[in-house]
Amino acid sequence: MMPTMVTFRAGTRALIALAVLGAAACSYEQQDWRSAESADSSEAWARFVDQHPDSELVSQARARSRAALAYGDNERAVIQRSDANMKILLRFA
């Protein structure tokens, strides 16, 4: 009867350890998602996809990466035009 009790305890401990590890993995995924959201850059979203390729959020992360890349390119173009316009205005000041 003793070996059964030891096996049961070992099995219970193993299940608890797996549950803790599973919760920690989920926690890392959530932290990485929040980090990518905060940065909102194509690089941050790509990093999320690389770190969590099996996540159910991968398709959303890829879409956000494409959007961030497109928006970022447009924003950089606007800034460059604004800088060029400012230089022209400063010449006449």
N, C-alpha and C positions, 0 to 999 in steps of 0.2 A: 504494500500500500504506500510506503514511503516514496518509491521511485515515481509513482503517479503524481504525488503532490509536488515533488521537485520539478517534474516535467510541466505540470500545470503552471507553477510559479514562473518557470523560465519562459514558457509560452506567453504568459501575461506580460512579463517584462519586455519580451521581444515586440509584442503588439503595441505596448506603450511607447517604446523607442521608435517604432515605425510611424506611429501617429505624430510624435513630436517632430521627427524629421520631415514628414509630409507637411505639417503646419509651417515649419521653418522654410521649406521650399516655396510654399504658397506665399509666405510673407516676403521672401526675396523678390518674387515675381511682382507683387504689389508695390514694393519699394521701387523696383526698377521701372515699373509703369509710371509711377508718380514722378520719378526723376526725369523720364523721357517727356512727360507732360509739361513739367516745369521748364525744361530746356526748349522743348518744341522745335527741335532742329532735325533735319534729315539724318544727321549723324547719331543723335540720341535715339531716334526710332530704330535705326539700323542696328545699333548696339543692343536694343531690347530684343530684336528679332534674333540676333546672333546668340544672345544669352538664354533665350527661351524659345527655341525653334518649335517646340511641341505645344506651346501655349495656344489657347483658343483665341487669344487677342492678337495673334500674329497678323491676320489679315487687316485688322484695324491699324496696327502699327505700320504696316507697309503703306496703307492708304495715307496715313498721317505723314509718313516720310515723304511720299510723293508731293503731298500738299505743301509741306514745309519747304521742300526744295523749290517748288514752283513759286511760292510766295516769297521765299528768300531771294530768288533770282530777280523777281519783279522789284522787290524792295531795294536791292542793291542797285538796280538800274535807275530807280527814282533818285536814290542818294547821289549816284554819280552825276545824273543830270542836274540835280540841285547844286552840287559842288561846282560844276562847270558854269552854271548860271551865276552863282555867287562870285566866282572869279571874274566873270565878265562885268558884273555890276561894280565890283571893287575897282576895276580899271577906270571907270568913269566917275568914281567918287572923289 
